């Protein structure tokens, strides 16, 4: 929602930078606009759990820069609150965040896509009509598997 950040995203897109934005619901960026935001994709994943993750991940020419934080990019957080960001540097943490983004942005993951007109379009079935994977279920199965292997 922050205009300065949106303008920076549009400038990056105009320079050819691929940009994926994963939001819960509110987004003022208009993806896929010719000459403005052609390289921007916006996805939203809503499920049975309310997610509040704030992750900022930059590919940085193969040298990832990743932050986790308390604020989303809205005026109420950027202008009127004290918020924090923490940089992740441990290789295992970076790998886990990369896996999370890959799952969230995968075309085989059920999600909502923000189109050029600013409308949310549901993507929940494959071309053959099969349900797409539910990200939260996939993550819960992974976590359950880790717990079982730790307790053995």
PyMOL commands that set and color helices and strands:
alter all, ss='L'
color gray80, all
select helices_A, chain A and resi 3-14+60-62+75-80+91-105+135-151
alter helices_A, ss='H'
color red, helices_A
select strands_A, chain A and resi 19-23+40-44+55-58+65-69+85-88+111-114+120-123
alter strands_A, ss='S'
color yellow, strands_A
deselect
rebuild
show_as cartoon
